[in-house]
Amino acid sequence: MLPQINNETNVETYSYRQPSLTYRLGNTSVAGKIDKLESIKQAVFHILSTERYSNPIYDDNYGVELEQYIGKDIGFILADIENTLREALCQDDRITDIQVDNVEKISQDMCKIDFTVFTIYGDYSNSLGITI
């Protein structure tokens, strides 16, 4: 007798969010643990401190592409920075959105971006300085 092949599969898939509990990273040491909004703040800091594609230990979805703004004028930055930050930060499924609140040229080669991060644990404001 030949085996029968059943093309109907009842496979249930589940998706779940990884816990946000992580280690608090200091400048030179690990100092306890943090959770929820504090862990997201730390993740945002590390994502924005890592240029995408620059380090082979991270996959291609980790980091931010800020080098593209070097040598550009403030108008270019105003038009594109929100999408750049959203693309980088929304890779973390705890972050639901970002909003750029202000972009200000603070010197000949520096720009300050004030933005709000919307998360499942609450919202918070942050600032980023970039070389232009």
PAGU-222378 format. One record per residue: residue number from 1; chain; x, z, y of N, C-alpha, C, O in turn. Coordinates in steps of 0.05 Angstrom, whole numbers, plus 5000, padded with zeros to 4 digits. Example, Ala and Ser with C-alpha at 12.3 -4.5 7.8 and 13.67 -1.06 7.14 Angstrom:
BEGIN
PT  resi  chain  neast   nup  nnorth  caeast  caup  canorth  ceast   cup  cnorth  oeast   oup  onorth
PT     1      A   5264  5156    4886    5246  5156     4910   5264  5156    4934   5285  5169    4934
PT     2      A   5257  5142    4955    5273  5143     4979   5258  5157    5001   5268  5161    5023
This chain:
BEGIN
PT  resi  chain  neast   nup  nnorth  caeast  caup  canorth  ceast   cup  cnorth  oeast   oup  onorth
PT     1      A   5017  5000    4976    5000  5000     5000   5018  5000    5025   5038  5014    5026
PT     2      A   5011  4984    5044    5026  4982     5069   5017  5005    5088   4994  5012    5089
PT     3      A   5036  5016    5103    5029  5037     5122   5012  5025    5145   5016  5002    5153
PT     4      A   4994  5040    5155    4977  5031     5177   4989  5040    5203   4999  5063    5206
PT     5      A   4989  5022    5223    5000  5028     5249   4977  5034    5268   4959  5018    5271
PT     6      A   4978  5057    5280    4957  5065     5299   4968  5061    5327   4986  5075    5335
PT     7      A   4957  5042    5342    4966  5037     5369   4954  5056    5389   4962  5057    5412
PT     8      A   4935  5072    5381    4923  5092     5399   4939  5118    5397   4938  5131    5376
PT     9      A   4952  5125    5418    4967  5150     5418   4955  5168    5438   4949  5160    5461
PT    10      A   4952  5192    5431    4941  5212     5449   4964  5230    5458   4966  5253    5449
PT    11      A   4980  5220    5475    5003  5235     5485   4995  5247    5512   4987  5234    5530
PT    12      A   4997  5273    5513    4992  5287     5537   5018  5292    5552   5037  5301    5540
PT    13      A   5018  5286    5577    5042  5291     5593   5036  5313    5613   5014  5315    5624
PT    14      A   5056  5329    5618    5053  5351     5637   5075  5348    5658   5097  5341    5652
PT    15      A   5068  5354    5683    5088  5356     5703   5086  5384    5715   5065  5395    5719
PT    16      A   5109  5394    5721    5110  5421     5733   5133  5423    5752   5152  5408    5750
PT    17      A   5130  5441    5771    5150  5444     5792   5171  5464    5782   5165  5485    5771
PT    18      A   5196  5457    5786    5218  5475     5779   5216  5500    5796   5208  5498    5819
PT    19      A   5224  5523    5786    5224  5547     5803   5243  5544    5827   5264  5530    5824
PT    20      A   5237  5556    5849    5254  5553     5873   5275  5576    5875   5291  5576    5894
PT    21      A   5275  5595    5857    5294  5617     5857   5322  5605    5853   5327  5590    5833
PT    22      A   5340  5612    5870    5368  5602     5868   5387  5622    5880   5379  5643    5890
PT    23      A   5412  5616    5878    5433  5634     5889   5436  5629    5919   5435  5606    5928
PT    24      A   5440  5651    5934    5446  5649     5963   5475  5642    5966   5493  5657    5957
PT    25      A   5481  5619    5978    5509  5611     5981   5519  5618    6008   5508  5609    6029
PT    26      A   5540  5634    6009    5553  5640     6035   5575  5621    6040   5578  5601    6025
PT    27      A   5591  5626    6060    5614  5608     6066   5635  5609    6044   5648  5589    6038
PT    28      A   5639  5633    6033    5660  5636     6013   5651  5649    5987   5667  5653    5969
PT    29      A   5626  5656    5986    5617  5670     5962   5587  5666    5956   5573  5656    5973
PT    30      A   5579  5675    5932    5551  5675     5925   5542  5704    5930   5553  5723    5920
PT    31      A   5521  5706    5947    5512  5733     5955   5483  5738    5949   5466  5738    5967
PT    32      A   5477  5742    5923    5449  5748     5915   5433  5723    5910   5444  5702    5905
PT    33      A   5407  5727    5910    5388  5705     5904   5368  5702    5927   5362  5721    5941
PT    34      A   5357  5678    5929    5336  5672     5949   5314  5656    5935   5318  5644    5914
PT    35      A   5291  5656    5947    5268  5642     5936   5251  5630    5958   5253  5637    5981
PT    36      A   5234  5612    5950    5213  5600     5967   5225  5587    5992   5243  5570    5990
PT    37      A   5215  5595    6016    5223  5582     6041   5253  5584    6046   5266  5565    6055
PT    38      A   5265  5607    6040    5294  5611     6044   5310  5592    6026   5330  5581    6035
PT    39      A   5301  5587    6002    5316  5569     5984   5313  5540    5994   5331  5524    5991
PT    40      A   5290  5533    6006    5286  5507     6017   5304  5503    6041   5316  5481    6045
PT    41      A   5307  5523    6058    5325  5521     6081   5353  5516    6072   5367  5499    6084
PT    42      A   5361  5529    6051    5388  5525     6041   5391  5496    6029   5411  5483    6033
PT    43      A   5371  5487    6015    5371  5460     6004   5372  5439    6026   5388  5420    6024
PT    44      A   5357  5443    6048    5358  5424     6070   5385  5424    6083   5396  5402    6089
PT    45      A   5398  5447    6086    5425  5448     6097   5444  5432    6080   5460  5416    6090
PT    46      A   5443  5435    6054    5461  5421     6036   5455  5391    6035   5474  5375    6034
PT    47      A   5430  5383    6035    5423  5355     6035   5433  5341    6060   5445  5320    6059
PT    48      A   5429  5355    6083    5437  5343     6109   5468  5344    6113   5478  5332    6131
PT    49      A   5481  5360    6097    5511  5362     6098   5524  5342    6080   5549  5340    6080
PT    50      A   5509  5327    6064    5520  5309     6045   5512  5280    6052   5488  5274    6052
PT    51      A   5532  5263    6057    5526  5235     6062   5519  5222    6035   5534  5224    6016
PT    52      A   5496  5208    6035    5487  5195     6011   5508  5175    6001   5520  5161    6018
PT    53      A   5511  5172    5976    5529  5154     5962   5559  5161    5965   5576  5145    5956
PT    54      A   5565  5183    5979    5594  5189     5984   5607  5205    5963   5632  5206    5962
PT    55      A   5592  5217    5945    5604  5235     5925   5592  5228    5898   5568  5230    5895
PT    56      A   5608  5221    5879    5598  5213     5853   5584  5235    5837   5571  5229    5817
PT    57      A   5587  5261    5845    5574  5282     5829   5544  5283    5835   5529  5295    5820
PT    58      A   5535  5271    5857    5507  5270     5863   5495  5243    5856   5509  5223    5858
PT    59      A   5469  5243    5848    5457  5217     5843   5450  5203    5869   5454  5215    5891
PT    60      A   5441  5178    5868    5437  5162     5892   5414  5172    5909   5410  5161    5931
PT    61      A   5398  5191    5899    5376  5201     5915   5383  5226    5931   5367  5235    5947
PT    62      A   5407  5236    5928    5415  5261     5941   5431  5255    5966   5449  5239    5966
PT    63      A   5425  5269    5988    5440  5266     6013   5424  5250    6034   5401  5242    6029
PT    64      A   5437  5246    6056    5425  5232     6079   5444  5211    6089   5469  5214    6086
PT    65      A   5433  5190    6100    5450  5168     6110   5452  5169    6140   5437  5156    6155
PT    66      A   5471  5186    6150    5474  5189     6179   5497  5172    6190   5498  5167    6214
PT    67      A   5515  5162    6173    5537  5146     6183   5527  5120    6196   5541  5108    6212
PT    68      A   5503  5111    6189    5492  5087     6201   5487  5089    6231   5483  5069    6244
PT    69      A   5487  5114    6241    5482  5118     6270   5507  5118    6287   5505  5119    6312
PT    70      A   5530  5118    6274    5555  5118     6290   5557  5092    6306   5555  5070    6294
PT    71      A   5561  5094    6331    5564  5071     6348   5537  5059    6358   5537  5039    6372
PT    72      A   5515  5071    6351    5489  5061     6359   5479  5076    6384   5488  5098    6390
PT    73      A   5461  5063    6398    5450  5076     6422   5426  5094    6415   5416  5094    6392
PT    74      A   5418  5110    6434    5397  5130     6430   5370  5117    6422   5355  5129    6407
PT    75      A   5365  5093    6431    5340  5079     6424   5338  5073    6395   5317  5076    6382
PT    76      A   5360  5065    6383    5361  5059     6354   5356  5085    6339   5342  5085    6319
PT    77      A   5368  5106    6348    5365  5132     6334   5336  5141    6336   5324  5150    6316
PT    78      A   5324  5139    6360    5296  5147     6363   5278  5132    6345   5258  5143    6334
PT    79      A   5283  5106    6341    5266  5090     6325   5268  5095    6295   5249  5090    6280
PT    80      A   5290  5106    6285    5295  5107     6257   5301  5134    6245   5299  5137    6220
PT    81      A   5307  5154    6261    5317  5179     6250   5296  5194    6234   5303  5206    6214
PT    82      A   5271  5193    6242    5250  5207     6227   5248  5196    6198   5245  5211    6179
PT    83      A   5248  5169    6195    5247  5158     6168   5272  5165    6152   5270  5170    6128
PT    84      A   5295  5166    6164    5319  5173     6150   5318  5202    6140   5324  5207    6117
PT    85      A   5309  5220    6157    5307  5248     6149   5285  5252    6127   5288  5267    6108
PT    86      A   5263  5238    6131    5241  5240     6111   5250  5230    6084   5245  5243    6063
PT    87      A   5264  5207    6083    5274  5196     6058   5293  5216    6044   5292  5218    6020
PT    88      A   5310  5229    6060    5329  5247     6048   5316  5273    6039   5321  5282    6016
PT    89      A   5300  5285    6055    5289  5312     6049   5265  5311    6030   5262  5331    6015
PT    90      A   5249  5291    6030    5226  5290     6013   5232  5284    5984   5215  5283    5967
PT    91      A   5258  5281    5978    5266  5280     5950   5262  5306    5936   5258  5308    5912
PT    92      A   5262  5328    5952    5256  5354     5942   5225  5357    5942   5213  5355    5963
PT    93      A   5213  5361    5918    5184  5361     5917   5171  5385    5930   5146  5386    5931
PT    94      A   5186  5404    5939    5175  5427     5954   5171  5420    5983   5156  5434    5997
PT    95      A   5184  5399    5992    5181  5390     6020   5159  5368    6021   5161  5348    6007
PT    96      A   5139  5372    6037    5117  5353     6038   5120  5332    6060   5110  5310    6057
PT    97      A   5134  5339    6082    5138  5320     6103   5157  5332    6123   5164  5355    6122
PT    98      A   5166  5315    6142    5182  5324     6164   5171  5310    6189   5159  5289    6188
PT    99      A   5177  5322    6212    5169  5310     6238   5191  5315    6258   5200  5338    6261
PT   100      A   5201  5294    6270    5221  5296     6291   5207  5304    6317   5189  5291    6326
PT   101      A   5216  5326    6328    5204  5337     6353   5218  5327    6378   5205  5323    6399
PT   102      A   5244  5324    6376    5260  5317     6400   5286  5305    6392   5299  5314    6372
PT   103      A   5295  5285    6406    5322  5273     6403   5334  5273    6430   5323  5262    6449
PT   104      A   5358  5284    6432    5372  5288     6457   5401  5281    6455   5415  5291    6437
PT   105      A   5411  5264    6473    5439  5258     6473   5453  5280    6489   5448  5284    6512
PT   106      A   5471  5295    6475    5483  5319     6488   5511  5313    6498   5522  5329    6514
PT   107      A   5523  5291    6489    5549  5283     6500   5553  5254    6494   5535  5240    6483
PT   108      A   5576  5243    6501    5582  5215     6497   5579  5206    6468   5570  5184    6462
PT   109      A   5586  5224    6450    5586  5217     6421   5570  5236    6403   5574  5236    6379
PT   110      A   5553  5252    6415    5537  5271     6399   5507  5269    6407   5500  5265    6430
PT   111      A   5491  5273    6387    5462  5273     6391   5450  5296    6376   5459  5303    6354
PT   112      A   5430  5310    6388    5417  5333     6375   5389  5325    6368   5374  5314    6385
PT   113      A   5382  5330    6343    5355  5324     6334   5341  5350    6326   5351  5364    6309
PT   114      A   5318  5355    6339    5302  5378     6332   5279  5367    6314   5266  5348    6321
PT   115      A   5274  5380    6292    5254  5371     6274   5240  5394    6260   5251  5417    6259
PT   116      A   5217  5389    6249    5201  5409     6234   5200  5400    6205   5194  5377    6199
PT   117      A   5204  5419    6187    5202  5414     6158   5177  5427    6148   5172  5451    6152
PT   118      A   5159  5411    6136    5134  5421     6125   5138  5424    6095   5146  5405    6081
PT   119      A   5133  5448    6084    5138  5454     6056   5113  5467    6044   5094  5474    6058
PT   120      A   5114  5470    6018    5092  5483     6004   5092  5513    6009   5072  5527    6003
PT   121      A   5114  5524    6021    5116  5553     6027   5113  5559    6056   5115  5582    6064
PT   122      A   5108  5539    6073    5106  5542     6101   5123  5522    6116   5138  5507    6103
PT   123      A   5122  5523    6142    5137  5504     6159   5159  5519    6174   5157  5543    6179
PT   124      A   5180  5504    6181    5200  5516     6198   5214  5494    6214   5215  5471    6206
PT   125      A   5225  5503    6237    5239  5484     6255   5269  5486    6250   5279  5506    6242
PT   126      A   5282  5463    6254    5310  5461     6249   5322  5442    6269   5308  5427    6282
PT   127      A   5349  5442    6272    5363  5424     6289   5386  5412    6274   5397  5424    6256
PT   128      A   5394  5388    6282    5416  5374     6269   5432  5360    6291   5420  5347    6308
PT   129      A   5458  5363    6290    5475  5348     6309   5488  5325    6293   5499  5330    6272
PT   130      A   5487  5301    6305    5500  5278     6292   5519  5264    6311   5514  5264    6335
PT   131      A   5539  5252    6299    5558  5237     6315   5547  5209    6318   5537  5196    6299
PT   132      A   5548  5199    6343    5538  5172     6349   5560  5155    6360   5555  5131    6366
